[in-house]
Amino acid sequence: MTTLKNSVQLIGRLGNDPQVRTFDSGKKMATFSLATNETYLNAKGEKVEDTQWHNIVIWGKKADIAEKYLKKGSEVGVQGKLINRSYESNGEKKYITEISLNELLLMDKKGA
C-alpha cells in the first residue's frame, strides 16, 4: 500500500507542446499541460463535458522523450506524484499544484 501514497494516474491530451529547459548542470526539465475530460448527464438530462487541466513536470531522460515525441494534442498516460509549491509574481504570492512524472505512456498510434 505504500506505493499508493501520493500517486496520481491520468490519461489525457497535451494542451501545448512540451516546454523544455536545459540547466547549467546538463539536467533537462520538460513541462506541459494535460487535459482530462469527463462527460456526464446533469439533472436536466443534458450531456455536460467537464475538462480539468493538470500541470506536468518531467525530468531527465523522460524529458528527452517528451521533447522528441510529444506535441500539442498527443494522448498520453502519466503516473506521478502531486507537488504543491508557491512563488511570487509582481509581489503577489501564487500557488501551483503540479504532477512530477514517474512514468509516461505514449498512447497515439504510429502513423496516425
The 8 nearest C-alpha neighbors of each residue, nearest first, counted from 0:
[[1, 2, 3, 4, 6, 5, 7, 80],
 [0, 2, 3, 4, 5, 6, 80, 7],
 [1, 3, 0, 4, 6, 5, 80, 7],
 [4, 2, 1, 0, 6, 5, 7, 80],
 [3, 5, 1, 2, 6, 0, 80, 7],
 [6, 4, 80, 3, 81, 7, 2, 79],
 [5, 7, 80, 3, 4, 79, 8, 78],
 [6, 8, 79, 78, 80, 9, 5, 81],
 [9, 7, 78, 77, 79, 6, 10, 76],
 [10, 8, 77, 76, 11, 78, 7, 35],
 [11, 9, 76, 75, 77, 35, 8, 74],
 [10, 12, 35, 34, 74, 75, 33, 9],
 [13, 11, 74, 72, 73, 34, 33, 75],
 [12, 14, 33, 72, 71, 15, 73, 32],
 [13, 15, 32, 71, 33, 72, 34, 12],
 [14, 16, 71, 13, 31, 17, 32, 70],
 [15, 17, 70, 71, 18, 31, 69, 13],
 [18, 16, 31, 30, 29, 19, 66, 15],
 [17, 19, 30, 29, 16, 31, 20, 66],
 [20, 18, 29, 28, 17, 30, 21, 66],
 [21, 19, 28, 27, 29, 22, 18, 26],
 [20, 22, 27, 26, 25, 28, 19, 23],
 [21, 23, 25, 24, 26, 27, 20, 28],
 [22, 24, 25, 21, 26, 27, 20, 28],
 [23, 25, 22, 26, 21, 27, 20, 59],
 [26, 24, 22, 23, 21, 27, 59, 20],
 [25, 27, 22, 24, 21, 59, 28, 23],
 [28, 26, 21, 59, 20, 58, 62, 22],
 [27, 29, 58, 20, 57, 62, 19, 59],
 [28, 30, 19, 57, 62, 18, 56, 17],
 [31, 29, 56, 18, 17, 55, 57, 19],
 [32, 30, 17, 55, 54, 15, 18, 33],
 [31, 33, 54, 14, 53, 13, 55, 15],
 [32, 34, 13, 53, 12, 52, 14, 11],
 [35, 33, 52, 11, 12, 51, 13, 14],
 [34, 36, 11, 51, 50, 52, 33, 10],
 [37, 35, 50, 49, 51, 34, 38, 48],
 [36, 38, 49, 48, 50, 39, 35, 47],
 [37, 39, 48, 47, 49, 36, 46, 40],
 [38, 40, 47, 46, 41, 48, 37, 45],
 [41, 39, 46, 44, 45, 47, 42, 38],
 [40, 42, 44, 43, 45, 39, 46, 47],
 [41, 43, 44, 40, 45, 46, 39, 47],
 [44, 42, 41, 45, 40, 46, 47, 39],
 [43, 45, 40, 41, 42, 46, 39, 47],
 [46, 44, 40, 41, 43, 47, 42, 39],
 [45, 47, 40, 39, 44, 41, 48, 38],
 [48, 46, 39, 38, 40, 45, 49, 41],
 [49, 47, 38, 37, 50, 39, 36, 46],
 [48, 50, 37, 36, 38, 47, 51, 39],
 [51, 49, 36, 35, 34, 37, 48, 52],
 [50, 52, 35, 34, 36, 49, 53, 33],
 [53, 51, 34, 33, 32, 35, 50, 54],
 [52, 54, 33, 32, 55, 34, 51, 97],
 [53, 55, 32, 97, 31, 98, 33, 56],
 [54, 56, 98, 31, 30, 97, 32, 99],
 [57, 55, 30, 99, 29, 100, 98, 54],
 [58, 56, 29, 62, 100, 28, 99, 30],
 [59, 57, 28, 62, 27, 61, 29, 60],
 [58, 60, 27, 62, 61, 26, 28, 63],
 [59, 61, 63, 62, 64, 58, 27, 57],
 [60, 62, 64, 63, 59, 58, 65, 57],
 [61, 63, 65, 29, 58, 57, 60, 59],
 [64, 62, 60, 66, 61, 65, 67, 59],
 [65, 63, 61, 67, 62, 66, 68, 60],
 [66, 64, 62, 69, 63, 68, 67, 61],
 [67, 65, 63, 64, 68, 62, 69, 17],
 [66, 68, 64, 65, 63, 69, 62, 70],
 [69, 67, 65, 64, 66, 70, 105, 63],
 [70, 68, 65, 73, 66, 67, 16, 17],
 [69, 71, 16, 73, 72, 17, 15, 68],
 [70, 72, 15, 16, 13, 14, 73, 69],
 [71, 73, 13, 12, 70, 14, 74, 15],
 [74, 72, 12, 13, 70, 71, 69, 75],
 [73, 75, 12, 106, 11, 107, 72, 13],
 [76, 74, 105, 106, 104, 10, 11, 12],
 [75, 77, 10, 104, 9, 103, 105, 11],
 [78, 76, 103, 9, 8, 102, 104, 75],
 [79, 77, 8, 102, 7, 101, 100, 9],
 [78, 80, 100, 101, 99, 7, 6, 98],
 [79, 81, 6, 5, 99, 98, 7, 82],
 [82, 80, 98, 97, 5, 99, 83, 96],
 [81, 83, 97, 96, 98, 80, 84, 99],
 [84, 82, 96, 95, 97, 81, 85, 94],
 [85, 83, 95, 94, 82, 96, 86, 97],
 [84, 86, 94, 93, 95, 92, 83, 87],
 [85, 87, 93, 92, 94, 88, 84, 95],
 [88, 86, 92, 91, 90, 93, 89, 85],
 [87, 89, 91, 90, 92, 86, 93, 85],
 [90, 88, 91, 87, 92, 93, 86, 85],
 [91, 89, 88, 87, 92, 93, 86, 85],
 [90, 92, 88, 87, 89, 93, 86, 94],
 [93, 91, 87, 86, 88, 90, 85, 94],
 [94, 92, 86, 85, 87, 91, 95, 88],
 [95, 93, 85, 84, 86, 92, 96, 83],
 [94, 96, 84, 83, 85, 97, 93, 86],
 [97, 95, 83, 82, 84, 81, 98, 94],
 [98, 96, 54, 82, 55, 81, 99, 83],
 [97, 99, 81, 55, 80, 79, 100, 82],
 [98, 100, 56, 79, 80, 55, 57, 97],
 [99, 101, 79, 57, 102, 98, 78, 56],
 [100, 102, 79, 78, 99, 103, 77, 80],
 [103, 101, 78, 77, 100, 79, 104, 76],
 [102, 104, 77, 76, 105, 78, 101, 75],
 [105, 103, 76, 75, 106, 77, 102, 78],
 [106, 104, 75, 107, 103, 76, 74, 73],
 [107, 105, 75, 74, 104, 108, 76, 73],
 [108, 106, 74, 105, 109, 73, 111, 75],
 [109, 107, 111, 110, 106, 105, 74, 73],
 [110, 108, 111, 107, 106, 105, 68, 73],
 [109, 111, 108, 107, 106, 68, 73, 105],
 [110, 109, 108, 107, 73, 106, 74, 72]]
